[in-house]
Amino acid sequence: MLERKTDSKHVAAYKKLCIIIFVLNGFKTVDFKDKSYIKYWPWIKFERSPSGLRVSYCDFDYGYDFSDVGARLCYFESVTLKYAAKQFENIYNDFFLS
């Protein structure tokens, strides 16, 4: 089961994002030991809207051997990251803001 009744909104969103990113990355997990490719993670700016918060800006950052985030939340390609940030905006909201 993906979610447990005892999971906070943040934890449930993290679990969902791990699965989404794993699938979008072609069923592969980013390996930070492998320095032969760039790893991308979201840099999102939120703004208030009548329906709550929404993503107003999505960019990406990358790294070779340093990371502020776990490998499960990284993407292999910036295009995939931008797609996911817009497509799964509500899940990112729950993860970052809950």
C-alpha positions as CSV (number, residue, x, y, z in Angstrom):
1,M,0.0,0.0,0.0
2,L,1.3,3.4,-1.0
3,E,-0.2,5.5,1.8
4,R,-0.9,4.6,5.4
5,K,-3.5,6.3,7.5
6,T,-0.7,7.5,9.9
7,D,1.3,9.2,7.1
8,S,1.4,13.0,7.1
9,K,0.5,14.8,3.9
10,H,4.2,15.5,3.4
11,V,5.2,11.8,3.7
12,A,2.4,10.6,1.4
13,A,3.5,13.2,-1.2
14,Y,7.2,12.0,-0.9
15,K,6.2,8.4,-1.5
16,K,4.1,9.4,-4.6
17,L,7.0,11.6,-6.0
18,C,9.5,8.7,-5.5
19,I,7.3,6.4,-7.6
20,I,6.5,9.1,-10.3
21,I,10.2,10.0,-10.6
22,F,11.3,6.4,-10.8
23,V,8.8,5.8,-13.7
24,L,9.7,9.0,-15.5
25,N,13.4,8.2,-15.2
26,G,12.8,4.9,-17.1
27,F,12.6,2.7,-14.0
28,K,16.1,3.7,-12.9
29,T,17.3,5.4,-9.8
30,V,19.9,8.2,-9.9
31,D,23.3,7.1,-8.8
32,F,25.3,9.9,-7.2
33,K,28.5,7.8,-7.4
34,D,28.3,7.9,-11.2
35,K,29.8,11.2,-12.3
36,S,29.3,10.6,-16.0
37,Y,25.9,12.3,-16.2
38,I,24.2,15.4,-14.7
39,K,21.5,15.0,-12.1
40,Y,18.6,17.5,-12.0
41,W,16.3,18.5,-9.1
42,P,13.5,21.1,-9.0
43,W,13.9,24.7,-7.9
44,I,10.3,25.8,-7.6
45,K,8.9,29.2,-6.7
46,F,5.3,29.2,-5.4
47,E,2.8,32.0,-5.6
48,R,-0.6,32.5,-4.0
49,S,-3.7,32.1,-6.2
50,P,-7.4,32.0,-5.4
51,S,-7.2,28.2,-5.2
52,G,-4.2,28.2,-2.9
53,L,-0.6,28.0,-3.9
54,R,0.6,27.1,-7.3
55,V,3.9,26.7,-9.1
56,S,4.7,30.1,-10.7
57,Y,8.2,29.3,-11.8
58,C,10.0,26.0,-12.3
59,D,13.7,25.8,-13.0
60,F,16.3,23.2,-12.3
61,D,19.7,22.9,-10.9
62,Y,22.2,20.1,-11.4
63,G,25.1,18.6,-9.7
64,Y,27.8,16.1,-10.2
65,D,28.9,15.0,-6.8
66,F,27.1,17.3,-4.4
67,S,23.4,17.2,-3.5
68,D,21.0,19.0,-1.3
69,V,18.3,16.4,-2.1
70,G,18.1,12.7,-2.1
71,A,18.7,10.7,-5.3
72,R,15.1,9.5,-5.4
73,L,13.9,13.0,-6.0
74,C,16.3,13.7,-8.9
75,Y,15.8,13.5,-12.7
76,F,18.0,12.4,-15.5
77,E,16.7,15.2,-17.8
78,S,15.6,18.7,-17.3
79,V,12.7,18.3,-19.8
80,T,11.3,15.5,-17.7
81,L,11.7,17.6,-14.5
82,K,9.8,20.5,-16.1
83,Y,7.0,18.2,-17.2
84,A,6.7,16.6,-13.8
85,A,6.6,19.9,-11.9
86,K,3.7,21.1,-14.0
87,Q,1.9,17.8,-14.3
88,F,2.1,16.9,-10.6
89,E,2.0,20.4,-9.2
90,N,-0.5,19.4,-6.5
91,I,1.8,16.6,-5.2
92,Y,4.8,19.0,-5.1
93,N,2.6,21.4,-3.2
94,D,1.9,18.8,-0.6
95,F,5.5,17.7,-0.4
96,F,7.1,21.2,-0.1
97,L,4.3,23.0,1.8
98,S,2.7,20.5,4.2
